[in-house]
Structures are given as C-alpha cells and as structure tokens.
Amino acid sequence: MKTKSSLKSAKKRGNVQLIRRGKRVFAIDKKNPRFNARQG
C-alpha cells in the first residue's frame, strides 16, 4: 500500500472512501484496489 503525504489526489478519484483508523487515514477504492492509500 502506498503512503502519501496528502490524500487529496486520492479523494479526487470518484469512488474513494476516506476512513480513519486510529491515527491513520486510509483511502479505500473498492472498484480499483490499486488506488488504496494510507496517510500517517
């Protein structure tokens, strides 16, 4: 999974859910899993 300094680019992709788990923020794309991202 890629770690990004900002999830803004992931958020622009249409069907991405931003989920906070603990102190980490995950961007999860169910249709295209290779765009999953993690921040923090």
Secondary structure by P-SEA (a helix, b strand, c coil): ccccccccccccccbbbbbbcccbbbbbbccccccccccc
